[in-house]
Amino acid sequence: MSRTRWVLFAVVLGGVTLVLAGCFIIANLAPQASFTATPASGTSPLVVHFDASASTDPDGQIVSYFWDFGDTQTGSGVALDHTFTVQSESKVFTVILTVTDDDGATDQASKNIAVNP
């Protein structure tokens, strides 16, 4: 998305005042997704704390945080805990964070979480 801004200029030329009006469009800058995961590895059941408060939006604000934990589970919010479990084999789960800004632009960040039985 983009934002429209109206401008009004008054210019005096040789005793004549010209008034010019117009608009210009400012493109939306995408947010930047970033998060920490603590711990990044361990034994099942592994409780991991996720924090996306380092995510930013240079020209607005982030309005949603969507988490895909790579184990069929999802979540939302800037910070949360998630429990990973494995039965008999070690597994690496790829966690993907998607942030959306107030103009609808998105960005993603991912991290791997290693879980041992």
Buried (B, 14 or more C-beta within 10 A) or exposed (E): EEEEEEEEEEEEEEEEEEEEEEEEEEEBEBBBBBBBBEEEBBEBEBEBEBBBEEBBBEBBEBEEBBBBBBBEEEBEEBEBEBEBEBEEEEBEBEBBBBBBBBBEBBBEBEBEBBBEE
